[in-house]
Amino acid sequence: MPSEATLETARRKKKACQRCRHRKQRCDFEQPCQNCKSAGVDCLPVIPELVHNYPPEYVSALENHAAMLERSLNAQHPGSALDHLDQFINPDLGRRPSVNFPPFSQSTSHAFQPTSGTSPDVQMIWDWQPSDTTEVFGNSITDALPIDTRRRDHSSPIDHASANSAPSSLVSTGIPHQASGRNPDTSEPISIPIAASFFRTYFQFIHPQYPFLDIQQCGKWYQQWKSCSKQTQLALYAQAQNEDEMLQDTTLDPLLRLQAMLLSAMYALHSESSVRIVYHIGAIMKLVSFHSLHRILNTGDEESQTKIRIWSAAYTLDRGVSATLDIPSSIPDMYISSPLYTYESEERVIMPWLHDVSYPPLPQPAMTLTSFAHTCKIRVIQSFIIQTMQMVHLGSATPEWQEGMLQQIDEWANEISSHSHWNAEGYQSPLWLGLIGQLSRLILCRPNQSNINSHVSDVALQAGCDACTTVRALQKRRQIAQPWLVVLTQFQAGVTILYVVWARNTQISKAADVAVRDCTSILAILADRWQNAECYRDCFEVLARAVHGASLPRYIDSETKEELIDLTRRVTETGVHSHVVTMLYEIAS
């Protein structure tokens, strides 16, 4: 009978070869395998990676982290972790309280997951958390923000009942609890540090891009919620989780309904579905027009300012999605009379939740919306580009028109320094604003066989290189949440670079080579996060190898062409700019 070591060695040897693993084919584990024999290529085995032992410090850190999670779990559910947390033993319960656990099975995982049972979008909220953010539990950002959506009295989300009944009223969201699955009497309590981290996540990652909520008002709601005798698990907009009830309930305030839908759209942006993003923004823009927010008269009062911010957030989101996927805008500019947000000096608003976030303490961020106001301007330029390019058969997109639009983009880019501080981070940084300008040049300048040696293709090549290196820099600094649209725009930038190199039949420059490597790294990292991003990663890797390794000018072997065509179909189904598809099929044809 073979020994255990012999069996282990045999199991390790049975690994698919490099080619079968890359093409996701079934390998017979022979040397060479049948697939490589048929293709007439070398069958190369996979080189096993060296396994290094983890340092003691890392193991100790994991143990401390697990202990922290168990203590937090025990604090929310007393007795659930007492069997191995001696320091939390209740003398009245005895040394080892009896806890009934389900029988162990190999198919059951006993690892505690903070977001277990929640949607993939909520998991993305957790992925946003930087290293200095407290580890907390909860369902989503929306579970922490208390708003009663039936009320127009924005002075308080709490009704005029006593403090003992306040938690129940805070949970009220305008949705019957039977329909929404929530019960205010049995909802689990949420700790103050957890709620504070939800507020902090929203205002750090969402608010600088889409400021559809007011910081001062959220501060009042947060303070009133803290004053309740029981920190009940709350919902900012339960409607964001139950769209049918949200749309059917005619008693909801229109502005709060729009804010709920925008929050749901933020979840969609950090999921991996282009269809879901398009669906959400289309519904939001239809509802915006239904409530006539595209025809706001700015009277200067608080309500009109709130409407303008909600409208501006919806408009910039719609134009950004349209530019990324090359689809018509939901509401053409010719039907819009509402002004977009323009920056005005704002008072420094205290964020009370920052004092409640667990160690380490967080400083008050500089929350300014001047970068958002500048973003609104470029979205208007993008909107005009999209509408004109959609009518290209009418001859509107002339070279003179393109030069004029490039000049407007350059003028906008020259003003970035005055709308962001040089050491600002994330979505308020010059890097992020510069990226928007680079992507604007990409949607305007579309290289093809007729203009491949013109200034248009030069601009597209440079914009593609700059976009890849900029996102890679932001990725290394961990300053942005990397929404799904980053996958699509980076894929577009990388394909544009390779198409220009292939069509011009020239040696790839050093800058372009660095950008291609950056794009490869970006898509590889995002593919580890999202399964739907794997087709973009695989397609770009095949394209890069074909362009780099071509033995003859513009030559791609038939096997690579078939693989490239198949991957192009997959990325087209998942969602991509139409001109990217055109470039891919042209290379593969």
C-alpha positions as CSV (number, residue, x, y, z in Angstrom):
1,M,0.0,0.0,0.0
2,P,1.5,3.4,-1.0
3,S,2.5,5.7,1.8
4,E,0.7,9.0,2.5
5,A,3.8,10.9,1.2
6,T,3.6,9.0,-2.0
7,L,-0.1,9.7,-2.5
8,E,0.5,13.4,-1.7
9,T,3.3,13.6,-4.3
10,A,1.1,11.9,-6.9
11,R,-1.7,14.4,-6.2
12,R,0.6,17.3,-6.6
13,K,1.8,16.1,-10.0
14,K,-1.6,16.0,-11.5
15,K,-2.0,19.7,-12.5
16,A,-3.0,21.0,-15.8
17,C,-0.3,22.4,-18.0
18,Q,0.2,26.1,-18.6
19,R,-1.7,26.2,-21.9
20,C,-4.7,24.2,-20.6
21,R,-5.0,26.3,-17.5
22,H,-4.9,29.6,-19.5
23,R,-7.5,28.3,-22.0
24,K,-9.5,26.7,-19.3
25,Q,-9.5,23.3,-21.1
26,R,-9.6,19.9,-19.6
27,C,-6.0,18.5,-19.4
28,D,-5.2,14.7,-19.3
29,F,-2.1,15.5,-17.1
30,E,0.3,13.8,-19.6
31,Q,3.6,15.2,-20.8
32,P,2.8,16.3,-23.4
33,C,-1.0,16.4,-23.1
34,Q,-3.4,15.7,-25.9
35,N,-4.4,19.3,-26.3
36,C,-0.9,20.5,-26.8
37,K,-0.1,17.6,-29.2
38,S,-3.1,18.5,-31.4
39,A,-2.1,22.2,-31.4
40,G,1.6,21.4,-32.1
41,V,2.9,23.5,-29.3
42,D,5.2,22.8,-26.3
43,C,3.4,21.4,-23.3
44,L,4.8,23.3,-20.3
45,P,4.0,22.2,-16.8
46,V,2.9,24.7,-14.2
47,I,5.8,25.7,-11.9
48,P,4.6,25.4,-8.3
49,E,5.0,28.5,-6.2
50,L,7.2,28.4,-3.2
51,V,5.2,28.2,0.0
52,H,6.6,30.3,2.8
53,N,5.7,30.0,6.4
54,Y,3.8,32.9,7.9
55,P,5.8,34.9,10.4
56,P,4.8,34.6,14.1
57,E,3.7,38.2,14.1
58,Y,1.2,37.6,11.4
59,V,-0.3,34.6,13.2
60,S,-0.5,36.6,16.4
61,A,-2.3,39.4,14.6
62,L,-4.8,36.9,13.2
63,E,-5.5,35.5,16.6
64,N,-6.0,39.0,18.1
65,H,-8.3,39.9,15.2
66,A,-10.3,36.6,15.8
67,A,-10.6,37.4,19.5
68,M,-11.9,40.9,18.8
69,L,-14.5,39.5,16.5
70,E,-15.6,37.0,19.1
71,R,-15.8,39.7,21.8
72,S,-18.0,41.8,19.4
73,L,-20.2,38.9,18.6
74,N,-20.6,38.1,22.3
75,A,-21.5,41.7,23.0
76,Q,-24.3,41.6,20.5
77,H,-25.4,38.0,21.2
78,P,-24.5,37.2,24.9
79,G,-23.5,33.6,25.4
80,S,-22.8,32.8,21.8
81,A,-19.0,32.9,22.3
82,L,-18.7,32.2,26.0
83,D,-17.4,28.7,25.4
84,H,-13.9,30.0,24.5
85,L,-13.9,33.6,25.8
86,D,-13.0,33.1,29.5
87,Q,-12.7,36.7,30.2
88,F,-16.3,37.3,29.3
89,I,-17.7,34.4,31.5
90,N,-20.7,35.5,33.5
91,P,-20.4,34.1,37.0
92,D,-24.2,33.6,37.2
93,L,-24.1,31.4,34.1
94,G,-21.3,29.2,35.4
95,R,-17.9,28.3,34.0
96,R,-19.0,26.7,30.8
97,P,-22.6,27.6,29.9
98,S,-24.5,25.1,27.8
99,V,-24.8,26.3,24.2
100,N,-26.5,24.2,21.6
101,F,-24.5,24.2,18.3
102,P,-25.6,22.5,15.1
103,P,-23.8,19.3,14.3
104,F,-20.6,19.7,12.4
105,S,-20.5,18.8,8.8
106,Q,-17.9,19.3,6.1
107,S,-20.4,21.4,4.1
108,T,-21.0,23.8,7.0
109,S,-18.6,26.7,7.7
110,H,-18.4,27.9,11.2
111,A,-16.3,31.0,10.3
112,F,-18.1,34.2,11.4
113,Q,-18.7,36.5,8.4
114,P,-19.7,40.1,9.2
115,T,-21.8,40.4,6.1
116,S,-23.1,36.9,6.0
117,G,-26.5,36.8,4.3
118,T,-26.2,40.2,2.6
119,S,-25.9,41.1,-1.0
120,P,-22.6,41.2,-3.0
121,D,-23.0,45.0,-3.0
122,V,-22.8,45.2,0.7
123,Q,-19.6,43.1,0.7
124,M,-18.1,45.8,-1.5
125,I,-18.8,48.3,1.2
126,W,-16.6,46.2,3.5
127,D,-13.9,46.0,0.8
128,W,-13.8,49.8,0.8
129,Q,-12.6,50.0,4.4
130,P,-9.0,51.1,4.6
131,S,-6.6,49.7,7.1
132,D,-7.4,52.2,9.8
133,T,-11.1,51.6,9.8
134,T,-12.6,49.7,12.6
135,E,-13.8,46.2,11.9
136,V,-17.5,46.3,12.4
137,F,-20.7,44.3,11.8
138,G,-23.9,45.2,10.1
139,N,-25.8,44.8,6.9
140,S,-24.9,48.0,5.0
141,I,-24.4,51.7,5.2
142,T,-28.2,52.0,5.0
143,D,-28.6,50.1,8.3
144,A,-27.0,53.0,10.2
145,L,-28.6,56.1,9.0
146,P,-32.0,57.0,10.6
147,I,-34.5,58.7,8.4
148,D,-38.3,58.5,8.6
149,T,-39.2,58.7,4.9
150,R,-42.8,59.5,5.6
151,R,-42.0,62.8,7.2
152,R,-41.3,66.1,5.5
153,D,-40.2,67.7,8.8
154,H,-36.4,67.4,8.2
155,S,-35.8,68.9,11.7
156,S,-36.0,65.4,13.2
157,P,-36.5,61.9,12.0
158,I,-38.0,61.0,15.4
159,D,-41.7,61.4,16.0
160,H,-43.0,63.2,19.0
161,A,-43.3,60.1,21.1
162,S,-41.4,59.5,24.3
163,A,-37.8,58.4,24.4
164,N,-38.9,54.8,25.2
165,S,-40.7,54.6,21.9
166,A,-38.1,56.4,19.9
167,P,-36.3,53.3,18.6
168,S,-39.5,52.0,17.2
169,S,-40.2,55.2,15.3
170,L,-36.7,55.4,14.0
171,V,-37.0,52.1,12.4
172,S,-40.1,53.3,10.6
173,T,-39.3,53.8,6.9
174,G,-42.6,53.9,5.3
175,I,-42.6,50.2,4.4
176,P,-44.8,47.7,6.1
177,H,-42.6,45.5,8.2
178,Q,-44.3,42.4,6.9
179,A,-43.3,43.4,3.4
180,S,-39.8,44.6,4.2
181,G,-38.9,41.7,6.5
182,R,-38.1,44.1,9.3
183,N,-39.6,44.1,12.8
184,P,-38.9,47.1,15.0
185,D,-39.6,45.2,18.1
186,T,-37.2,42.3,17.3
187,S,-34.5,44.2,15.3
188,E,-31.1,43.6,16.7
189,P,-29.2,46.4,18.3
190,I,-26.3,48.1,16.6
191,S,-23.4,49.5,18.4
192,I,-22.4,53.1,18.1
193,P,-18.9,52.4,16.6
194,I,-20.6,50.3,13.9
195,A,-23.1,53.0,13.0
196,A,-20.3,55.6,13.1
197,S,-18.2,53.6,10.6
198,F,-21.2,53.4,8.2
199,F,-21.6,57.2,8.3
200,R,-17.8,57.6,7.8
201,T,-17.7,55.3,4.8
202,Y,-20.5,57.1,3.1
203,F,-19.0,60.6,3.5
204,Q,-15.5,59.4,2.6
205,F,-16.2,57.5,-0.6
206,I,-19.7,58.5,-1.9
207,H,-20.3,62.1,-0.9
208,P,-17.3,63.6,-2.7
209,Q,-18.6,62.2,-6.0
210,Y,-22.4,62.3,-5.5
211,P,-23.4,64.6,-2.6
212,F,-27.1,63.8,-2.5
213,L,-27.2,63.9,1.3
214,D,-26.6,66.8,3.7
215,I,-23.8,66.4,6.3
216,Q,-25.4,68.8,8.8
217,Q,-28.8,67.0,8.6
218,C,-27.1,63.6,8.9
219,G,-25.3,64.9,12.0
220,K,-28.6,65.8,13.6
221,W,-30.1,62.4,12.9
222,Y,-27.1,60.6,14.2
223,Q,-27.1,62.6,17.5
224,Q,-30.8,62.0,18.0
225,W,-30.3,58.3,17.3
226,K,-27.5,58.1,19.9
227,S,-29.8,59.7,22.5
228,C,-32.2,56.7,22.3
229,S,-32.2,54.3,25.2
230,K,-31.5,51.4,22.8
231,Q,-29.3,51.6,19.8
232,T,-31.7,49.8,17.5
233,Q,-30.5,48.6,14.1
234,L,-31.8,51.3,11.8
235,A,-32.2,51.9,8.1
236,L,-31.6,55.1,6.1
237,Y,-33.6,53.8,3.2
238,A,-35.0,50.4,3.5
239,Q,-36.6,51.2,0.2
240,A,-33.2,50.8,-1.5
241,Q,-33.5,47.1,-0.5
242,N,-37.2,46.8,-1.5
243,E,-37.8,48.7,-4.7
244,D,-41.4,47.4,-5.2
245,E,-42.6,48.8,-1.9
246,M,-40.6,52.0,-2.5
247,L,-42.4,52.7,-5.8
248,Q,-45.8,51.6,-4.7
249,D,-45.9,53.7,-1.5
250,T,-47.4,57.0,-2.7
251,T,-46.9,58.6,0.8
252,L,-43.2,58.8,0.5
253,D,-41.5,62.1,0.1
254,P,-40.3,62.4,-3.6
255,L,-36.9,63.7,-2.6
256,L,-36.3,61.0,-0.1
257,R,-37.4,58.4,-2.6
258,L,-34.8,59.8,-5.1
259,Q,-32.1,59.7,-2.4
260,A,-33.0,56.1,-1.7
261,M,-32.7,55.2,-5.4
262,L,-29.4,57.1,-5.6
263,L,-28.1,55.1,-2.6
264,S,-29.2,51.9,-4.3
265,A,-27.3,53.1,-7.5
266,M,-24.2,53.5,-5.4
267,Y,-24.4,49.8,-4.4
268,A,-24.9,48.9,-8.1
269,L,-21.8,50.9,-9.0
270,H,-19.7,48.7,-6.7
271,S,-21.3,45.5,-8.0
272,E,-20.2,43.6,-11.1
273,S,-23.2,44.1,-13.3
274,S,-23.3,46.7,-16.1
275,V,-27.0,45.8,-16.7
276,R,-27.9,46.6,-13.1
277,I,-26.1,50.0,-13.3
278,V,-27.9,50.9,-16.5
279,Y,-31.2,49.8,-15.0
280,H,-30.8,51.9,-11.8
281,I,-29.6,55.1,-13.5
282,G,-32.4,54.8,-16.1
283,A,-35.0,54.5,-13.4
284,I,-33.6,57.4,-11.5
285,M,-33.6,59.7,-14.5
286,K,-37.2,58.8,-15.3
287,L,-38.2,59.5,-11.8
288,V,-36.2,62.8,-11.9
289,S,-38.2,63.9,-14.9
290,F,-41.4,62.7,-13.4
291,H,-40.8,65.1,-10.4
292,S,-39.6,67.8,-12.8
293,L,-36.2,68.1,-11.2
294,H,-34.7,68.7,-14.7
295,R,-36.6,72.0,-14.6
296,I,-35.7,73.4,-11.2
297,L,-35.9,77.1,-10.5
298,N,-33.2,78.1,-8.1
299,T,-34.8,80.3,-5.5
300,G,-31.9,80.1,-3.1
301,D,-33.8,78.4,-0.3
302,E,-32.8,75.1,1.3
303,E,-35.3,73.0,-0.6
304,S,-34.2,74.2,-4.0
305,Q,-30.5,73.7,-3.1
306,T,-31.3,70.1,-2.0
307,K,-33.1,69.5,-5.3
308,I,-30.1,70.9,-7.2
309,R,-27.7,68.6,-5.4
310,I,-29.9,65.6,-6.0
311,W,-30.3,66.5,-9.7
312,S,-26.6,67.1,-10.1
313,A,-25.7,63.8,-8.6
314,A,-28.2,62.0,-10.9
315,Y,-27.0,64.0,-14.0
316,T,-23.3,63.3,-13.5
317,L,-23.9,59.6,-12.8
318,D,-26.1,59.3,-15.9
319,R,-23.5,61.0,-18.1
320,G,-20.7,59.0,-16.7
321,V,-22.5,55.7,-17.4
322,S,-23.4,56.9,-20.9
323,A,-19.8,57.8,-21.7
324,T,-18.5,54.5,-20.5
325,L,-20.9,52.3,-22.3
326,D,-21.5,54.5,-25.3
327,I,-25.3,54.6,-24.9
328,P,-27.6,57.6,-25.3
329,S,-28.2,59.8,-22.2
330,S,-31.5,59.4,-20.4
331,I,-32.6,63.0,-20.8
332,P,-31.1,65.1,-23.6
333,D,-29.7,68.4,-22.7
334,M,-32.2,70.2,-24.9
335,Y,-34.9,69.3,-22.4
336,I,-33.0,70.4,-19.3
337,S,-33.2,73.9,-17.7
338,S,-32.1,73.0,-14.1
339,P,-28.7,74.5,-13.1
340,L,-26.0,72.1,-12.0
341,Y,-24.3,72.4,-8.7
342,T,-21.9,75.3,-8.4
343,Y,-19.5,75.6,-5.5
344,E,-20.2,78.0,-2.8
345,S,-18.1,78.5,0.4
346,E,-19.6,76.2,3.0
347,E,-19.4,76.3,6.8
348,R,-17.2,73.7,8.4
349,V,-19.7,71.1,9.6
350,I,-18.8,68.8,12.5
351,M,-19.2,65.1,11.8
352,P,-20.2,63.7,15.3
353,W,-19.7,60.1,14.1
354,L,-15.9,60.6,13.8
355,H,-15.6,60.7,17.6
356,D,-17.3,57.4,17.9
357,V,-15.3,55.3,15.4
358,S,-13.2,52.7,17.2
359,Y,-9.4,53.2,17.6
360,P,-7.5,54.8,16.0
361,P,-9.3,58.2,16.2
362,L,-10.0,59.9,12.9
363,P,-9.5,63.6,12.1
364,Q,-12.2,65.8,10.7
365,P,-11.8,65.5,6.9
366,A,-11.8,68.6,4.7
367,M,-15.2,68.1,3.1
368,T,-15.4,70.5,0.2
369,L,-17.4,70.0,-3.0
370,T,-15.4,72.2,-5.3
371,S,-14.1,69.1,-7.1
372,F,-17.7,67.9,-7.6
373,A,-18.7,71.3,-9.1
374,H,-15.8,71.0,-11.5
375,T,-16.8,67.4,-12.4
376,C,-20.3,68.7,-13.3
377,K,-18.7,70.9,-15.9
378,I,-16.8,68.0,-17.6
379,R,-20.0,65.9,-17.6
380,V,-21.7,68.6,-19.6
381,I,-18.9,68.5,-22.2
382,Q,-19.1,64.7,-22.2
383,S,-22.9,64.9,-22.7
384,F,-22.4,67.0,-25.8
385,I,-19.8,64.6,-27.1
386,I,-22.1,61.6,-26.6
387,Q,-25.1,63.2,-28.3
388,T,-23.0,64.3,-31.3
389,M,-21.2,61.0,-31.7
390,Q,-24.6,59.2,-31.6
391,M,-25.5,61.3,-34.6
392,V,-22.3,60.7,-36.5
393,H,-24.2,59.6,-39.6
394,L,-25.4,63.1,-39.9
395,G,-21.9,64.4,-40.3
396,S,-21.8,66.3,-37.0
397,A,-18.5,64.8,-35.8
398,T,-16.2,66.7,-38.2
399,P,-12.4,67.1,-37.5
400,E,-13.0,70.8,-36.7
401,W,-15.6,69.9,-34.2
402,Q,-13.3,67.4,-32.6
403,E,-10.5,70.0,-32.3
404,G,-13.0,72.4,-30.7
405,M,-14.1,69.8,-28.1
406,L,-10.5,68.9,-27.4
407,Q,-9.8,72.6,-26.6
408,Q,-12.7,72.6,-24.2
409,I,-11.4,69.5,-22.4
410,D,-7.9,71.0,-22.2
411,E,-9.3,74.2,-20.7
412,W,-11.2,72.2,-18.1
413,A,-8.1,70.2,-17.3
414,N,-6.1,73.4,-16.8
415,E,-8.4,74.5,-14.1
416,I,-8.1,71.3,-12.0
417,S,-5.4,72.7,-9.8
418,S,-7.8,75.5,-8.7
419,H,-10.5,72.9,-7.8
420,S,-8.4,70.5,-5.8
421,H,-5.5,70.7,-3.4
422,W,-2.2,69.2,-4.5
423,N,-2.1,66.8,-1.5
424,A,-5.8,65.9,-1.6
425,E,-6.7,62.2,-1.7
426,G,-9.3,60.0,-3.3
427,Y,-12.1,61.5,-5.4
428,Q,-11.0,65.1,-4.5
429,S,-7.5,64.6,-5.7
430,P,-6.0,66.1,-8.9
431,L,-5.2,62.5,-10.0
432,W,-8.9,61.6,-10.0
433,L,-10.0,64.7,-11.8
434,G,-7.2,64.3,-14.3
435,L,-8.5,60.8,-15.0
436,I,-11.9,62.1,-15.9
437,G,-10.3,64.4,-18.4
438,Q,-8.3,61.6,-19.9
439,L,-11.4,59.4,-20.3
440,S,-13.2,62.4,-21.9
441,R,-10.5,62.5,-24.6
442,L,-10.9,58.8,-25.1
443,I,-14.6,59.0,-25.8
444,L,-14.0,61.8,-28.2
445,C,-11.0,60.5,-30.1
446,R,-11.7,57.1,-31.6
447,P,-8.9,55.7,-33.7
448,N,-9.8,53.7,-36.9
449,Q,-8.1,52.9,-40.2
450,S,-9.0,56.3,-41.7
451,N,-7.5,58.4,-39.0
452,I,-4.8,56.1,-37.6
453,N,-2.0,58.5,-38.5
454,S,-3.8,61.6,-37.6
455,H,-3.7,63.8,-34.5
456,V,-6.9,62.1,-33.3
457,S,-5.1,58.8,-32.8
458,D,-2.1,60.6,-31.2
459,V,-4.5,62.0,-28.6
460,A,-6.2,58.7,-28.1
461,L,-2.9,56.9,-27.6
462,Q,-1.7,59.4,-25.0
463,A,-5.0,59.5,-23.2
464,G,-5.0,55.7,-23.0
465,C,-1.5,55.7,-21.5
466,D,-2.3,58.4,-19.0
467,A,-5.5,56.7,-17.9
468,C,-3.8,53.4,-17.2
469,T,-0.9,54.9,-15.3
470,T,-3.2,57.2,-13.3
471,V,-5.5,54.4,-12.2
472,R,-2.5,52.3,-11.2
473,A,-1.2,55.1,-9.1
474,L,-4.6,55.5,-7.4
475,Q,-4.8,51.7,-6.9
476,K,-1.4,51.6,-5.2
477,R,-2.4,54.4,-2.8
478,R,-5.7,52.7,-2.0
479,Q,-7.6,56.0,-2.2
480,I,-10.6,55.0,-4.3
481,A,-13.2,52.3,-4.0
482,Q,-12.6,51.1,-7.6
483,P,-16.2,50.9,-8.9
484,W,-17.2,48.6,-11.7
485,L,-16.9,51.4,-14.3
486,V,-13.2,51.4,-13.6
487,V,-13.0,47.9,-15.2
488,L,-14.7,49.1,-18.3
489,T,-12.8,52.3,-18.8
490,Q,-9.4,50.6,-18.1
491,F,-10.2,47.9,-20.6
492,Q,-11.1,50.6,-23.1
493,A,-7.9,52.5,-22.5
494,G,-5.7,49.4,-22.8
495,V,-7.4,48.2,-26.0
496,T,-7.0,51.6,-27.5
497,I,-3.3,51.6,-26.9
498,L,-2.8,48.2,-28.4
499,Y,-5.0,49.0,-31.4
500,V,-3.0,52.1,-32.3
501,V,0.3,50.1,-32.0
502,W,-1.2,47.3,-34.1
503,A,-2.7,49.5,-36.8
504,R,0.3,51.7,-37.2
505,N,2.6,48.7,-37.3
506,T,5.3,50.4,-35.2
507,Q,7.4,49.3,-32.2
508,I,5.6,50.0,-29.0
509,S,7.0,52.9,-27.1
510,K,8.3,52.7,-23.6
511,A,5.4,54.8,-22.2
512,A,2.9,52.6,-24.0
513,D,4.6,49.4,-22.8
514,V,4.5,50.7,-19.2
515,A,0.8,51.6,-19.6
516,V,0.0,48.1,-21.0
517,R,1.7,46.5,-18.0
518,D,-0.2,48.8,-15.6
519,C,-3.5,47.9,-17.3
520,T,-2.7,44.2,-17.1
521,S,-2.1,44.6,-13.3
522,I,-5.2,46.6,-12.8
523,L,-7.5,44.1,-14.6
524,A,-5.8,41.2,-12.8
525,I,-6.5,42.8,-9.4
526,L,-10.1,43.6,-10.3
527,A,-10.6,40.2,-11.7
528,D,-9.6,38.7,-8.3
529,R,-12.4,40.9,-6.8
530,W,-15.1,40.3,-9.4
531,Q,-15.7,37.1,-11.3
532,N,-17.3,39.0,-14.2
533,A,-14.1,40.9,-14.7
534,E,-12.2,37.8,-15.6
535,C,-13.3,38.0,-19.3
536,Y,-11.8,41.5,-19.5
537,R,-8.6,40.4,-18.0
538,D,-8.3,37.3,-20.3
539,C,-9.2,39.3,-23.4
540,F,-6.7,42.0,-22.7
541,E,-3.9,39.5,-22.0
542,V,-4.6,37.6,-25.2
543,L,-4.6,40.8,-27.2
544,A,-1.4,42.0,-25.6
545,R,0.4,38.8,-26.3
546,A,-0.8,38.8,-29.9
547,V,0.3,42.4,-30.6
548,H,3.6,42.1,-28.8
549,G,4.5,38.7,-30.1
550,A,3.5,39.1,-33.8
551,S,6.2,37.6,-36.0
552,L,4.9,39.6,-39.1
553,P,3.2,43.0,-39.3
554,R,-0.4,42.7,-38.1
555,Y,-0.2,38.9,-38.1
556,I,-2.2,37.0,-35.6
557,D,-2.4,33.2,-35.8
558,S,-5.8,31.6,-36.4
559,E,-5.9,30.0,-32.9
560,T,-5.4,33.3,-31.2
561,K,-8.0,34.9,-33.5
562,E,-10.6,32.4,-32.5
563,E,-9.8,32.9,-28.8
564,L,-9.9,36.6,-29.2
565,I,-13.3,36.5,-31.0
566,D,-14.7,34.3,-28.3
567,L,-13.5,36.6,-25.5
568,T,-14.8,39.6,-27.4
569,R,-18.3,38.1,-27.4
570,R,-18.1,37.6,-23.7
571,V,-17.0,41.2,-22.9
572,T,-19.7,42.4,-25.3
573,E,-22.4,40.5,-23.3
574,T,-21.0,41.8,-20.0
575,G,-20.8,45.4,-21.2
576,V,-18.3,47.5,-23.0
577,H,-17.9,50.6,-25.2
578,S,-19.1,49.9,-28.8
579,H,-15.9,51.3,-30.3
580,V,-13.8,48.9,-28.2
581,V,-15.8,46.0,-29.8
582,T,-15.1,47.5,-33.2
583,M,-11.3,47.6,-32.6
584,L,-11.2,44.1,-31.2
585,Y,-13.1,42.6,-34.2
586,E,-10.9,44.5,-36.6
587,I,-7.7,43.1,-35.0
588,A,-9.2,39.6,-35.0
589,S,-10.5,39.7,-38.5
